[in-house]
């Protein structure tokens, strides 16, 4: 955890996006860091907000996307990505419970109810899965 804190400190002191007149960031879209065997936070910017998330492994995200598509019976041409919100894909609360159950079965994990309630996107699910898998190992 210390290395992550040091990386965050280094990021905050060495990375300064250029600001356009009016105090808005010019061209800053995303920044991510990786070192073999380690995950670092990724930063992404959308108008009016900054999002920081620990990037799950691409294979975890792909598997979660596949499970979400199957649980929601989405057509093959529907794009499901890390940023996809379950609600925007048409999931209601029952669908979300079924998605979590599918994830538990596929990854051999148990998701506590309070953790399940924090899952809103594919990225949220993938990050939680990796945390739970790491804790159980």
N, C-alpha and C positions, 0 to 999 in steps of 0.2 A: 504494500500500500504506500510505503514511503516513496518508491520510485514513481508512482502515479502522481503523488502530491508534488514531487520535484518536477515532473513533466508539466503539470498544471502551472506551477510557479514559473517555469521557464517559458511556457506559452504566454502567460499573462504579461511577462516582462519583455519578451522579445517579439511578440506578434502584435502588430497594431495595424488593422485595416485602414486604408486611406479613406478619409472622409471627404465627401463631396460638399459643396456649399449647402448650408442648411443642416449640417451634422449627419447626413445619411451616408452609409457605407457605399462605396462605389465598386461594384463588381464582385463583392465577397459572396461566394456561393457556399462553399464547403471546404473544410480542412479535416483531414483524418491522419492519424499516426499509427504506425505498426512497427513492431520489432519482432523478429522471429520468436514465437512462443508467448508473446505478451500482447494484450489488447489495451489500447489507450482510447480515451474519449474521442469521439468525432464531433465536429462542430458543423452546423449548417445554418444558413441564414435564409429567411423568407421575409418579405416585406413586413416590418413591424415586429418581428420576433426572432429570437436566437434559440436554437435547440441544441442541447448537448446530450449525447447518448453514447453508451459503450457499445461498440459495434460487435454484434454476434458474428460467428463464423458464417461465411456465405452458404455453406451446405446446410446449416441449421435454418437459416432464413428460407432457403429453397424448400426444405422439407415442411416448414410451417406454412409456407404459401400453398403448397400442394394439399396439405390437410385442410386448410381454410377453404380452398376451392372445392374440395370433395364434400366437406360438411355443409357448405352453402349451396351445393349443386350448381356452381357457376359454370358458364360456358367456357370453352377453351380459349376463346378470344378475349375474355375478361382479364385485364392486367391486374395482378395482385403482386405488390412489392412490399418492401420493408415498411414503407410509410403508409400503406393501406390501412385505413380505419375500418374496423369490423362494421360499424354502423353505416358507413358510406357504401359498404358492399351489400347492405340490406339485412344485416344480422340484427335480430332482436335479442332480448336477454336469454331466452331459451336457446337460441342458436349459439350464443356465446358460451353458455354452459356446455353444449355439445362439442364445441370447438375445443374447450379446455379438456374435456374428457378424452377426445381424440388425441390431443397432445400428450396427455398423461400416458395413454396406452402406447403411443408410438415411441415415446422417449423413456418409458419405464420410470416415471416420476410421479409424485403426488403433489398437487398444487393446493395449498391451503386456501380457504375461502377469501381471506383478506388479501392474499396475493392475486387471486383470480379476479377480484374486483378492480385491480389496478391495470389490467390488460385491456388496452383499447386499440392497439395496432399490432401488426405482424412483428414489428421491431420489439415492442414491449414483450410479446410472447417469447420471441427468440432469446432476448436478454435474460428473462426469467428462467427459461429452460436451461440455458448454459450455467446460470448461477446455481440452480438446483442440482444439475448433473455434477458440477464441480464439488458441491458440498457433500454429495453422496459418495463421491470417489475416495 
